[in-house]
Amino acid sequence: MTGLEDAEWHARIECGGRVSGAGFLVAPDKVLTCAHVVENSDVDPVTVTFPQRPGAAPVAARVVAHGGWDGRVHELGDLAVLELDREMAIAPASLAPADVAHGDRKLVAYGFPAGYDDDGTIAEFRTVAAQLLISGEWIQLEAWSGHGQPLAVGFSGAAVTLLDTGQVIGMVTAAAGAHGVRTGRMMPTHVLARYWPGLSALVPVPGSGQVWGTPGQGPAHVGG
């Protein structure tokens, strides 16, 4: 399984009644997404839908943890943890060890850009200089080829997944704003865990390959 085939943990996020981005289930009642995807959650209701479960009703959610992103002073900490109104009978996403090699491997993300708001669509890409963290926060992404779906509005919060194993290595946070530039950024799992310690128990020990435990302006944003 590639992490997209039959994986029910991919989530679509709505804020104020409109699709605002993507997310992914990491525990029965917890979904990760970008803070800017739910930036109006203090006034607009947030709901989460799992499109790999056609016909399933949206689930109400609330922000219970935040990376500190404010969209004005800095772009760091663009993470929000959503708590669902009820636990889901869905296997959460499997996270890859923080040291997994992925520079020459195909990565995929499942997002909800314009025209694909309901069912979503897939983008393929690779990492650039995977060991280099821009501002200590992001890894740069580039399109796998010159064709296909680029990262765009609606991909923020999507899990960055290794095609060959289905494991998650990070979360899409931004895409290049310039027309024709097919790059973006992701926040790797160990940086996500820096902002939300509850994720630390889910990131496998480097070299183990095993998941353990359960957790109770620059480029344009791509979540809406």
Stockholm file with secondary structure:
# STOCKHOLM 1.0

chainA/1-224         MTGLEDAEWHARIECGGRVSGAGFLVAPDKVLTCAHVVENSDVDPVTVTFPQRPGAAPVAARVVAHGGWDGRVHELGDLAVLELDREMAIAPASLAPADVAHGDRKLVAYGFPAGYDDDGTIAEFRTVAAQLLISGEWIQLEAWSGHGQPLAVGFSGAAVTLLDTGQVIGMVTAAAGAHGVRTGRMMPTHVLARYWPGLSALVPVPGSGQVWGTPGQGPAHVGG
#=GR chainA/1-224 SS CCSSTTCTTEEEEEETTEEEEEEEEEETTEEEECGGGGTTTTTSCEEEECTTSTTCCCEEEEEEEECCCCSSSCCCCCCEEEEESSCCSSCCCCBCCTTCCCTTSCEEEEECCTTCTTTCEEEEEEEESTTCCBTTTBEEEEESSSSSCCCCTTCTTCEEEETTTCCEEEEEEEECCSTTCCEEEEEEHHHHHHHCGGGGGGSCCTTTCCCCCCCCCCSEESCC
#=GC SS_cons         CCSSTTCTTEEEEEETTEEEEEEEEEETTEEEECGGGGTTTTTSCEEEECTTSTTCCCEEEEEEEECCCCSSSCCCCCCEEEEESSCCSSCCCCBCCTTCCCTTSCEEEEECCTTCTTTCEEEEEEEESTTCCBTTTBEEEEESSSSSCCCCTTCTTCEEEETTTCCEEEEEEEECCSTTCCEEEEEEHHHHHHHCGGGGGGSCCTTTCCCCCCCCCCSEESCC
//
